[in-house]
Amino acid sequence: MPAAPHPSSQLLAFTVGDRRLGLPAAQVQEVLPMPRISRVPYASDTLLGVANMRGTVIPVISVGRLIGQDRSECQRVIVVNEGGLVGLAVTSVEQFADHRTVDDVSAVDIAELVARAVPEKRQRRSSQRVVASADRTARHESVPLVALTVGSQAFALPVSHVEEIVRAPEDIARMPHSDAVVMGTMLLQGAVLPLLSLAALLALPPRAVDHHARVVVVRIGTHRVGLLVEAMQSVMYVAETDIDPVPQALNRGGAEARIQAICRLGEGQGLLSVLAADKLLREDIMARLLQGDGKEQGEMTGSAASEGSERFLLFRIGDDSFGLPIDAVEEVVPLPSRLTPLPKAPDFVQGVMNVRGKVIPVIDQARRFNGTAVESAKPRVIVVRIGALIAGFIVDAVSEVALVHESALREAPDMGGAGTRIFDRVAALGGGDDLVLIISPQELLDRAEQDVLAKLGKKGMTRTP
């Protein structure tokens, strides 16, 4: 009987295009079908993106691009451990073989392969995750609001009452014999959430639910409740001096009693009614929520959902999804039809726009991420605070405000390249298959770019104190 091959001589044979290669079997962790890949802007061409492997986020490298087989198909991922788990995208995986018995398999050096794909290692800085205390102090006299469309009218809710904003589900469990207010129930993070029509609560005509519809999850007492709205407009910070109480003559005890304040937007933008979350529900609806074990369920659900969680503004650029910590977002506004050009501005600045009396630089983030301009019919500008500077970043769409539990957040794998430090974490959403790259706000602009904008600000753009 021939002797068993020594483990060190074993290779995992695989193909990339028309080439047959092999990896030391001892270094192979597992082989997977091609997973869903989240692309990473600024990364090298050889990095396809990141993928979720049972709770671990790993970078996936195209072996074909490394060896000149650019057009080779990627159908399998070989997971190896080389300074951390790395996925190697290949065409097919064949078999384990003894390299002494095969002569058409070329052994590859994993360390050299990974080093070519990830030439630079980045150094993580915990400060990337923290919004500077100066930033928080600069806003302590402002009130953060979420602007919503209800019954074709604009309303707002204080961010402090909003736990998250999600897309309206297609599978709402309707409640039989209920009035127009009670839509039914929906599943959210494994818990049953009562779903109510905010239009009906405000005695406004309801509109058909389409792809713009959102569910605003609010806490009312010990209960979490979903409020169906037509769309989320923006997140904004409003000075306390621009918020007035509702005139007494309007408080007649009807739907208008659910409005706690009127916000003056200025710049000819009119007024915005701020809703009182704790007064939205009628007494009969509250009584129904208190029946049975609803109270205990609401307490457990709310505690589990909010403790150890962070809120992120999710947005889309092309087909890719990204997130920003909500604390870094000043507001979200539509992109004006025309930006004012800024003489002698660098190429990454598309122009300037006026946002509540502040003239801010506007940057096309799609062009920076993938080299092409935003092509959305309704692009948005996310106004972000970066230190003392405020800048707007054009994106294709803002999708929702998501409450992400710490268990769904992962450290971004070391992907190399100076630009990839912009992403310090990854959020695993949708059961773990969908990966959202979390942007570190302080890294949206590098130091040189911030210095350039600061100098331009002294010559004409308004910077916040």
ROLOTI-857522 format. One record per atom (N, C-alpha, C, O): residue in one letter; x, y, z. Coordinates in steps of 0.2 Angstrom, whole numbers, plus 5000, padded with zeros to 4 digits. Layout:
# ROLOTI-857522
AXYZ...
***
This chain:
# ROLOTI-857522
M500449945000M500050005000M500450065000M500950075004P500350114995P500850174995P500650215001P500150215004A501250255003A501150295009A500750355008A500750375002A500350375013A499950435013A500350495012A500950505015P500150535007P500550595006P500650645012P500150645016H501250665013H501350715019H500950775019H500850805013P500550795024P500150855024P500450915021P500150955017S501150925022S501450985019S501450985011S501551035008S501350925008S501450915001S500750924998S500650924992Q500250935002Q499550934999Q499351004996Q499551055000L499051004990L498851074987L498151064986L497851014985L497751124987L497151134984L497151154977L497351214976A496951114972A496951134965A496351174963A495851154965F496451234960F495951274957F496151304951F496651304949T495651334947T495751364941T495551434941T495051454945V495951474937V495751544936V495851554929V496351564926G495251564926G495251574918G495551504915G495251454917D496051514911D496351454908D496951424912D497251384909R497051454918R497651424922R497451384928R496951394931R497851334929R497751284934R498251304940R498851294939L498051314946L498451334951L498351294957L497851254958G498751304963G498651264969G498951304975G499351344974L498551294980L498751334987L498951274992L498651224991P499351294996P499551245002P498851225005P498551275008A498651165006A498051145009A498051165016A497451185019A498551165020A498551185027A498351255028A498151275034Q498451295023Q498251365024Q497551385022Q497251435023V497151335019V496451345017V495951335023V495951285026Q495551385024Q495051375030Q494451345027Q494151295030E494251365021E493651335018E493551365011E493851415009V493051335008V492851355001V492151365001V491751325003L491951424998L491251444998L491051464991L491451484987P490351454989P490151484983P490251564983P490351594989M490251594978M490351664977M489851704981M489251694980P490051734987P489551774991P489351834988P489551864983R488851874991R488651934990R489251984992R489451984997I489452024987I490052064988I489852144989I489452164985S490052174994S489952244995S490652284992S491152274995R490552324987R491152354984R491452404989R491052444992V492052414989V492452464993V492752514989V493252504985P492452574989P492752634985P493552644988P493652634993Y493952674983Y494652694985Y495052624985Y495652634985A494752564985A495252514986A495552494979A495352524974S496052454980S496452434973S495952394969S495452364971D496152394962D495752354957D495652284959D495152254957T496152254962T496152184964T495652164969T495552104970L495452214973L495052204979L494252204976L494052264975L493952144976L493252154974L492752184979L492252214977G492952174985G492552204990G492552164997G493052134998V492052175001V492052135007V491352095007V490852105004A491452035011A490851985011A490851965018A491251975022N490251945020N490051915027N490151845027N489751805023M490551815031M490651745031M490451725038M490851725043R489851705039R489551685046R489751735051R489951715057G489651805050G489751845056G490451885055G490551925059T490851855051T491551885050T491551925043T491451885038V491751985043V491852025037V492552015034V493052025038I492551985028I493251975025I493352005019I492852015015P493952035017P494052065010P494052005005P494351945007V493852014999V493851964994V494251994988V494152044985I494851954986I495251974981I495151934975I495051874975S495251964969S495151934963S495851904961S496351944959V495951844961V496551814959V496751824952V497251834949G496151824948G496251834940G496551904939G496951904934R496351954942R496652024941R497352024943R497752064940L497551984948L498251984950L498751944945L499351964945I498451894942I498851854937I498751874930I498951834926G498451924928G498351944921G497751904918G497651904912Q497351874922Q496751844919Q496051884921Q495651864924D496051944919D495551994921D494851974919D494451984923R494751934914R494151914911R493851854914R493351824912S494251824919S494051754921S493451764926S493351814929E493051714926E492451714930E492551694937E493051654938C492251724942C492351714949C491751674951C491151704952Q491851614953Q491251574955Q491351544962Q490851524965R491951544964R492151514971R492551564975R492951594972V492551554981V493051594986V493351544990V493051504994I494051544990I494451504994I494651555000I494951604999V494451535006V494651575012V495251555015V495351495017V495751595016V496451585019V496551625024V496251675025N497051605028N497251655034N497951675033N498451635033E497951735031E498551775030E498551845033E498451895030G498751845040G498751905044G497951925045G497851985045G497551875045G496851885045G496451845040G496851825035L495851835040L495551795035L495451835029L495251895029V495551805023V495551835016V495251785011V495351725012G494751815007G494451775002G494751784995G494951834993L494951724992L495251724985L494751704980L494551644981A494551754976A493951734971A494351704965A494751724962V494051644964V494351594958V493751574954V493151584955T493951544948T493451514944T493151454946T492551444946S493551404948S493251344951S493751314955S494351324955V493551264960V493951234964V493951154962V493351124962E494551124961E494451054959E494551004965E494050974966Q495150994967Q495250944972Q495950954976Q496350994974F496050914981F496650914985F497150864981F496850804979A497750884980A498150844976A498850844979A499050894983D499250794979D499950794981D500350824975D500450804970H500750884977H501050924972H501650874969H501850894963R501850824972R502350784969R502050734964R502450704960T501450734963T501150684958T500850724953T500550694948V500750784953V500450824947V500950874945V501350904948D500950884938D501450934935D501150984932D501551034929D500450994932D500151044928D499851094933D499451134931V500051094939V499751134944V500351184947V500851154949S500251244946S500751294948S500551314955S500051344956A501051304960A500951324967A501051404968A501451424965V500551434971V500651504972V500751514980V500551484984D501151574981D501351594987D500751644990D500651694987I500451614995I499851654998I500051725000I499751774999A500651725004A500851785007A501051835002A500851895002E501351814996E501551864991E500851884987E500851944985L500451834986L499751854983L499451914987L499151954984V499351904993V498951954997V499352014998V499052074997A500052014998A500452074998A500352114992A500352174992R500252084986R500152114980R499552154980R499452204977A499052114983A498352144982A498252204988A497852244987V498552194993V498552244999V499252265001V499552245005P499452314996P500152334997P500252375004P500852375006E499752405006E499852455012E499452435017E498852415016K499652435023K499252415029K499052485032K499452535033R498452495034R498152555037R498152545045R498152495048Q498252605048Q498252605056Q497552625058Q497452685057R497152585062R496552615064R496652665070R497052655074R496152705070R496252755075R495552755078R495052775075S495452745085S494852745088S494552815088S493852815089S494852865087S494552935087S494152935081S493752985080Q494252895076Q493852905070Q493052895071Q492652915068R492952855077R492252835078R491952885083R491352885084V492352935085V492052985090V491953045087V492453075084V491353075088V491253145086V491553195091V491453185097A491953235089A492353285093A491853315098A491353335096S492053325104S491653355109S491553435107S490953455109A491953465103A491853525101A491253525096A490853575096D491153475092D490653475087D489953465091D489453505089R489953425096R489353425100R489153485104R488653515104T489753525106T489553585110T489353635105T488853675107A489553635098A489353685094A488553675092A488253725090R488353615094R487653605092R487153605098R486553585097H487353615104H486953605110H486353645110H485953635114E486353705106E485753745106E485353735100E484853775099S485453675097S485053665091S484653595092S484853555097V484053595089V483653535090V483653495083V483453515078P483853435084P483853385078P483153365076P482753335081L482953365070L482253345068L482253305062L482753305058V481753255061V481753215055V481053245052V480553235054A481153275046A480653295042A480353245038A480653195035L479653235038L479253185035L478753215030L478453265031T478453175025T477953195021T477353145024T477353085023V476753185026V476153145028V475553185025V475453245025G475153145021G474653175017G474853235013G474453285012S475353225010S475653275005S475853335009S475953395005Q475953335015Q476153395019Q476753375023Q476953315024A477153425025A477753415028A477653425036A477353475038F477953375040F477953375047F478653355049F479053335045A478753355056A479353335058A479253305065A478753325069L479753265067L479753235074L480453245076L480953235073P480453255083P481153265086P481553195085P481253145086V482153205084V482553145083V482553095089V482653035089S482553135095S482553095101S482053045102S482053005106H481453055098H480853015099H480952955093H480552905094V481352965089V481352915083V481952865084V482552885085E481752805084E482252755085E482552735079E483152725079E482152725074E482452715067E481952725062E481352735063I482152725056I481652735050I481852675045I482452675043V481352645043V481452585039V480952585033V480452625033R481152555028R480652545022R480052515024R480052465028A479452535021A478852505022A478852435020A478952425014P478652385024P478652315021P478052295017P477552335017E478252245013E477652225008E477152185012E476552175010D477452145017D477052095020D476752125027D476952105032I476252175027I475952195033I475452145035I474952135031A475452125041A474852085043A474252125045A474252165050R473752135041R473252175042R472752155048R472752095049M472552205051M472052195057M471352195055M471152245052P470952145055P470252145053P469852185058P469952195064H469352215055H468852255058H469152315062H468952335067S469752345059S470052395063S469952465059S469752455053D469952515062D469852585058D470452605054D470952565054A470452655051A470952675046A471652695050A472152695046V471652705056V472252715060V472652655060V473252655059V472352595062V472752535063V472852505057V472452475054M473552505054M473652465048M473752395049M473552355045G474052375055G474152305056G474852295060G474952335065T475152245059T475852235062T476352215057T476152195051M476952225059M477552205055M478052175059M478152185065L478552135056L479052115059L479652155059L479852185053L480052175064L480652215064L481152185069L480952185075Q481652165067Q482252135071Q481952075075Q482152075081G481452035072G481251975075G480651995080G480451945083A480452055081A479952075086A479352095082A479352125076V478752085084V478152115081V477952185083V478052205089L477952225078L477852295079L477152325077L476952305071P476752355081P476152385079P476252435074P476652485075L475852435068L475952485063L475352535062L474752505061L475452595063L474852645062L474952695057L475552705055S474452715054S474452765049S474552835052S474052865055L475052875051L475152935054L474652985050L474453035053A474552975044A474053025040A473353015044A473053065045A473152955045A472452945049A472452975056A471953005058L473052975059L473052995066L473053075066L472753105070L473253105060L473253175059L472653205055L472553255053A472153155054A471553165051A471653195044A471353245041L472153165040L472353185034L472253125029L472253075031P472053145023P471953095018P472553045017P473053075015P472452985017P473052935016P473252935009P472752945004R473852915008R474052905001R474252835000R474452805005A474252814994A474452744992A475252734994A475652774994V475352674997V476052654999V476452634993V476252594989D476952674991D477452654986D478152644989D478252644995H478652644984H479352634986H479652684990H480152674993H479252744990H479552804995H479352795002H479552825006A478752755003A478452755010A478952725015A479452685013R478952755021R479352735026R478952715033R478452745033V479252685037V478952665044V479452705049V480052685049V479152755052V479552785058V479452745064V478852745066V479952725067V479852685073V479952735079V480552765080V479452745083V479452795089V479352755095V479052705095R479552785101R479452765107R478952805110R479052865111I478352775112I477852815116I477652785122I477352725122G477952815128G477852775134G478352715134G478952725133T478052655136T478452595136T478452555129T478652505129H478052585124H477952555118H478352575112H478452635112R478552535108R478752545101R478252545096R477852495096V478152595092V477552595087V477852615081V478252665080G477652585075G477852605069G477352655066G476752635066L477552705063L477052755060L477252755052L477752775050L476752745048L476852735041L476752805038L476252845040V477252835035V477252895032V477452885024V477652835022E477252945020E477352935013E478152935011E478352905006A478552975015A479252985013A479553015019A479253055023M480253005019M480653035024M480953095020M481253085014Q480953155022Q481253215018Q481953225020Q482353225015S482153235026S482753255028S482853255035S482453245039V483553255037V483753265044V484053335045V484453345041M483753375050M484053435050M484153455058M483853435062Y484553505059Y484653535065Y484353605065Y484553645060V483953625069V483653695069V483753725076V483753695081A483953785075A484053825081A483453835085A482953845083E483553835092E482953835097E482653905096E482053905097T482953955094T482654015093T482154015087T481754065086D482253965083D481753965077D481153925078D480753905073I481053895084I480553855086I480053895090I480253915096D479453895088D478953935092D478353885095D478253835091P478053905100P477453865103P476953875098P476853925094V476453825098V475853825094V475453885096V475253885103P475153935092P474753985095P474153955098P473853905096Q473953985104Q473453955108Q472753945104Q472353895106A472653995100A471953985096A471953925092A471353905090L472453895090L472453835086L472353775090L472253715087N472453775097N472453715101N471753705103N471453725108R471353665098R470653655100R470553575102R469953555102G471053545103G470953475105G470853425100G470753365101G470853435093G470853395088G471553365086G471953365090A471553355079A472253335077A472753385078A473353365078E472553445078E473053495079E473453495086E473953525087A473053465090A473353455097A473953415097A474353415102R474053375092R474653335091R475253365089R475853335088I475253435087I475753475085I476053515091I475653555094Q476653505093Q476953535099Q477253605098Q477353645102A477453615091A477853675090A477853695082A477653645078I477953755081I478053775074I478753795073I479053835076C479053765067C479753785066C479853835060C479553815055R480153885061R480253935055R480953915052R481453915055L480853895045L481453875042L481853925039L482453915037G481553985038G481954035035G482054035028G481953985024E482454085025E482654085018E482054065013E482154035008G481454095015G480854085011G480554005010G480253995006Q480853965015Q480653895015Q479953885019Q479753825019G479753935022G479053925026G479153895033G479653905036L478553865035L478553835042L478553755042L478353725037L478653725047L478653655048L478353645055L478553665060S477853595055S477453575061S477853525064S477953475061V478053535070V478353485074V477853445078V477553475082L477853375077L477353335081L477553315088L478153305089A477053305092A477153285099A477053215099A476553185099A477653175099A477553095099A477153065104A476753025103D477153095110D476753065116D476053085116D475653055120K475853125111K475153145110K474853115104K474253135102L475253075100L474953055094L474353005094L473953005090L474452965099L473952905099L473352925103L473352955109R472752905101R472152915104R472052865110R472452815111E471652885115E471552845121E471352775120E471652725123D470952765115D470752695113D471252655110D471352595112I471752685106I472352645104I472752625109I473052575110M472952675114M473352665119M473052605124M473452565126A472452605125A472152555129A472252485126A472352435129R472152485119R472252415115R472952395116R473152335117L473452445116L474152425117L474252395124L474752355125L473952415129L474052395136L473652335137L473852305142Q473252305133Q472952245134Q473452185134Q473952185130G473252135137G473652075137G474352085140G474452125145D474852055136D475552065138D475852115134D476552115133G475552165131G475852215126G476352255130G476852275127K476152275136K476652315140K477352285141K477852315139E477252225143E477952185144E478252175138E478952185138Q477952165132Q478252155126Q478552215123Q479152215121G478252275124G478552335122G479152355126G479652375123E479152335133E479752355137E480352315134E480852335134M480252245133M480752205131M481052225124M481652225123T480552235120T480752255113T481152315113T481652325109G480852365116G481252435116G481952425119G482352455117S481952395125S482652385128S483152355124S483652375123A482852295121A483352255117A483552295111A484152285108A483052335108A483252365102A483752425102A484152445098S483652465108S484052525109S484652515113S485152555112E484652475118E485252465122E485852435118E485752385114G486452475118G487052445114G486952455107G487252415103S486552505105S486452515097S486652585095S486752635100E486752595089E486952665086E486452675080E486252625077R486352735079R485952755073R486352785068R486852825069F486252765062F486652785056F486152805050F485552775050L486352855047L485952875041L486252835035L486852835033L485752795032L485952755026L485852785020L485352815019F486352785015F486252815009F486552775003F486852725004R486352794997R486552754991R486952794986R486752844985I487452764984I487852794978I487952734973I488252684974G487552744967G487552694962G487152634965G486552644968D487452574965D487152514968D487352504975D487252444978D487852544978D488152524984D487852564990D487652624989S487852534995S487552565001S488052585006S488552545007F487952645010F488452665015F488052695021F487452705020G488452705026G488152735032G488552785035G489152785035L488252835038L488552885042L488252895049L487652885050P488652895054P488452905061P487952965061P488153015059I487352955064I486853015064I487153075067I486953135065D487553065072D487853125076D488253175071D488253235073A488453145066A488953185061A488553225056A488753265053V487853205055V487453235050V487053295052V486753295057E487253345049E486853415051E486153405048E485653425052E486053395042E485453385039E485453355032E486053345029V484953335029V484853315022V484453355018V483853365020V484653385012V484253425008V484353405001V484753374999P483753424997P483853414990P484453454986P484553504989L484653424981L485153454977L484853514973L484453494969P485053574974P484753624970P484953614963P485353584961S484453644959S484553644951S485253664949S485453644943R485453714952R486153744950R486553764956R486253794961L487153744956L487653764961L488053824959L488153834953T488153864964T488553924963T489353904962T489553884967P489653924956P490353904955P490753944960P490654004962L491353914962L491753944967L492453954964L492753904962P492654014962P493254024959P493853994962P493953994968K494353964958K494953934961K494853884966K495253864970A494253854965A494053794970A494353734967A494453724961P494553684971P494853624968P494353584965P493753594965D494553534961D494153494957D493653454960D493053444958F493753434967F493253394970F492653434973F492153404975V492753504972V492153544974V491753564968V491953594964Q491153544968Q490653554963Q490353624963Q490153654957G490453664968G490153724969G489953734976G490153704981V489553794977V489353804984V488553814984V488253824979M488253804990M487553814991M487353844997M487753845002N486853874998N486653905004N486153865008N485653845006V486353845014V485953805018V485853845025V486253845029R485253875026R485053905032R485553965034R485753965039G485754005029G486154055030G486954045030G487354085030K487053975029K487753955028K487953935021K487553895018V488453965018V488653945012V489153895012V489753895015I489053835010I489453775011I489653745004I489353754999P490253715004P490553684998P490153614997P489953585002V490053604991V489653544989V490153494985V490453514980I490153434987I490653384984I490253324981I489753294985D490353304975D490053244972D490353184974D490953164972Q490053154979Q490453094982Q490453034978Q490952994978A489953034973A489952974968A490652984964A490952934962R490753044962R491353054958R491953034961R492453004958R492053044968R492553024972R492652954973R493152924973F492052914974F492052844975F492152804969F492552754969N491852824964N491852774958N492052814951N492052784946G492152874952G492452914946G491852934941G492052974936T491252924943T490652954939T490252994943T490152984949A489953044940A489453084943A488853054945A488653004942V488453084950V487853054953V487353064947V487353114943E486953004945E486453004940E485753004942E485352994938S485653004949S484953004951S484553064949S484753114948A483853044948A483453094946A483253144952A483053204951K483353114958K483253164964K483753154969K483753124974P484353174967P484953174971P484853214978P484453264978R485253194983R485153224989R485853254991R486353224989V485853304996V486553324998V486553315006V486053335010I486953275008I487053265015I487553315018I488153315016V487353355023V487753405026V488053375032V487753355037V488753375032V489153335037V489553385040V489853435037R489653385047R490153425051R490753385051R490753325053I491353415049I491953385049I492453435053I492653475051G492453415060G492853465064G492453535064G491853535066A492753585063A492453655063A492153665056A491853715055L492253625051L492053635044L491353595043L491253545045I490953635039I490353595037I490353595029I490453645026A490253535026A490253525019A489653475017A489353445021G489453485011G488853445008G489153395003G489553404999F488853335004F489053274999F488453254995F487953234998I488553254989I488053234984I487953154984I488453124983V487353134985V487253054985V486653044980V486253094979D486552984978D486052964974D485352964978D484852994975A485352944984A484752934988A484952924995A485452894997V484452954999V484552935007V483952885008V483352905007S484152825011S483652775011S483252775018S482652775018E483652785023E483352775030E483852795036E484452795034V483552795042V483952805048V483852735051V483352715053A484452705052A484352635055A484652635062A485252655063L484352595066L484652585073L484952515072L484652465071V485652515073V486052455072V486352435079V486652475082H486152375081H486452345087H487152335086H487452315081E487552335092E488252325092E488452255089E488952245086S487952205090S488152145088S488152135080S488452085077A487852185077A487852185069A488452225066A488452235060L488852255071L489352295068L490052265069L490152225074R490452265063R491052225063R491652275061R491452335058E492252265064E492752305062E492852295054E492852235052A493052345050A493152335043A493852305043A494352315046P493852255038P494552215038P495052265035P494852315031D495652245036D496252285034D496252275026D496552225024M496052325022M496052325015M496552355011M496652355005G497052395015G497552425012G497452485008G496852495007G497952525007G497752585003G497652645008G497252635012A497852705006A497752755011A497052775011A496752805016G496652765005G495952795005G495452755009G494952775011T495652685010T495152645013T495052655020T494652625023R495452695023R495352705030R494752745032R494552755037I494452775026I493752805027I493252765030I492752785033F493352695029F492852645032F493152615037F493552575037D492852625044D493152595049D492752535052D492952495056R492152535050R491652475052R491252455046R491152495041V490952395047V490452375043V489852345047V489852315052A489252365044A488652345047A488352285043A488252295037A488152235047A487852175043A487052185044A486852165050L486752195039L486052205039L485652155035L485952115032G484952155036G484552105032G484752035033G484851995028G484852015040G485051945041G485751935040G485951875041G486151985039G486851975038G487151975031G487751975030D486651965026D486951965019D487052025016D487552035012D486752085019D486852145016D487352185020D487252195026L487952205017L488452235021L488452315019L488452335013V488452355024V488452425023V489052455026V489252445032L489452485022L490152515024L489952575028L489652625026I490252585035I490152645039I490752685038I491252675039I490552745036I491052795035I491252835041I490852855045S491852845042S492152885047S492152955045S492452975040P491653005048P491553065045P492253105045P492353145040Q492653095050Q493353135050Q493753125044Q494253155042E493653065040E494053045035E493653055028E493953045023L493153095028L492753105021L493253155017L493253145011L493553195021L494053245018L494753235021L494753235027D495253225017D495853225020D496153295023D495853345022R496653285027R496853355030R497053405025R496853465026A497353385019A497553435014A496853475011A496853535010E496353425010E495753455007E495353495013E495053555011Q495353475019Q495053525024Q495453585024Q495153645025D496053585024D496453655024D496253695018D496253755019V496253665012V496053705006V495353735007V495253795006L494853695010L494153725011L494153775016L493753825016A494653765021A494653815027A494853885024A494653935026K495353885020K495653945017K495153975012K495054035012L494753935008L494253965004L493653995009L493454045007G493553965014G493053985019G493254055021G492754105022K493854075022K494054135025K493954195019K493954255021K493954165013K493854215008K493154225005K492954265001G492654185008G491954195006G491454145009G490954165010M491654085010M491154035013M491154045020M491654065024T490554035023T490454045030T490553975033T490353925032R491053985039R491153925043R490853935049R490753985052T490653875052T490253885059T490853895064T491353875063P490653935070P491053945075P491353885078P491753885083
***
